[in-house]
Amino acid sequence: MQYFVVSVDMGSFHSAAEALITTQPNVSKIVKSLEEELNMTLLNRTRTGVTITPQGESIYMYAIEVLKNINIINEFKKGQNVDILSISSVPSNTLSFYLSQFYNKESRKDIRLDFFETNVQNIMRRVHARKSDLGFVYISKRSMSAFKQQVKTKGLEYHELTKAPLYLFVGINNPLYKKEAVDETDLKDIKLVQYQEKQFSLYNHLGHIKEDIIYNGDSVSISYTNSDSFLTQLIKNTEYGSIGSSFVKNQYQEHGIKAIPILSCDKSISFGYIKRKKDILSDLGKSLITYLEDLDEFKN
């Protein structure tokens, strides 16, 4: 299957042989053997190379998946003596820093940390689908009820580690840059760039239910992105600001971006982790949670 896939990708047995570090007759022979076993013609041979047949198209897609799965199995075989912890998280410079410190602390053991940054909905999907063991999120008070309901329906559970304040992040071009603190009415005419979240955006924490129109009217301009670098550059170089928690505070300081506390939003954001309800965390997962719980930053 590998010889067949590479032949398709390279367009000739000669090029495939070079890529596979073998001979052209050997590639041709093995592909012919596959065709005979399947009783199908997978490739048309021409003077200039090979082209895939309609039957070959179908087999090609399946062959790629088979080869991927074989690689996964081989990687699993290699990693049997390695403790692996897969983590999904909302973007957080603070958590990323502490994960690197945790790795150093555990480096006497053979461990591997897989880390993915995404939004809350995808984190829940990844943990539910067993693609991640732990998912770290921050959720506002106003979103907590809906969040916990979704967590419950997916067979997950949420554990709070700490509560954090809400900040407005602005660069020197923002009219609020010189303020030491802002209240929610200061934000109704501001341009914002937010990390892409549908239901659980921290921006949704602002305002009272009856007054939501203040924050969703024509005067508010919100851009969304899944790029941390774009978000940072937009805040740094334009009048755009961003609503975020204290867990992203450190990543902006070096860019001259100011974190301004939002009055009435102190400790209004819950930060914690989700896990599968019926599963027991691995020893490595337990060690990470214990490590985080012992940090001053995560103590209320």
Steps between C-alpha positions, in 0.01 A plus 500: 500500500785735579661439160164556329431828687850636437476407130176698473649796686822505297339428162744227395663180623842657443431796732329271751808274505722799578272610783480147642872431451446194288498409128241579235441130412440424868234773530334386179504136614347576844225725358419229242479246783249723683291533183495123453401441860212748470419394141496867399700731278607781730743686272524568129861464379619748238837595355514808721384340823183370665147637541242376743190313380147557638534177702841618616348827626279310746781273617737797533280674760466183708871422466593839644280437806648151545855638487410776749356246742804276467719798590282574803527138615877506454526824697289343774732199505802728537333699774386217726751602765424871461238672715295717262263774612290672234369845593265742325476858618368842419794731417684571825856617531488431872397136459757446223773631729400278789476195272863554398596528869304184576686318223834605650384379840400160355789470254667223700219283360435413138197719428341679207257791512277556196347848510227650279353851518143545378162634611275366777266307271789318332660427837182327614490302174864395530465380861172325423657325198805395709734712290596689816517382860451847647347820369578836662243779460399830647128568526313810610233493769232575243601204283555251782151350508491432125858372510434254782191370321701428185778341704247271670336389174840396362583285803760746626554688825646841580741573786574862586860586587463872565310817417654783301422865423401631158727749322489732202821469297593809297794649313616861495261588214193417706318799658477314833873429520571755777221376728593299810161328508187496286135421562268326259352822360850600380492202266176562312665703218830312479631282217582150619686202362416172671625145483248295306238371742132463418315438822768543763674823400613701803354804327156353567560547872458876469171674564179397667248284321253786445775730380676267256403726214757750632773252422360358180381812323635688203759683710690180580737361237634150569746308285566131565815298442659167591848651460679617815757691294232688303312585820820626663603712201153651463496606867857627485476702179137617475220640714359149555482359852424151626313356796690222676586344833812540710628170356608675179640805677868410477506426128416862412738691727801474271296659219423816697138393543334615819267285711227718652275344766126515431319617812231265634666208317750399769518121537209463259671245275530136604811313387516124526511171314258250352548124492295197413273426796540121504875497436771514764784735418839346434774550759651764272166680475457491878853635546426793269180593683675476839784716367257769380295493821817565702595813301429834668336630179236230518414548866194715564 
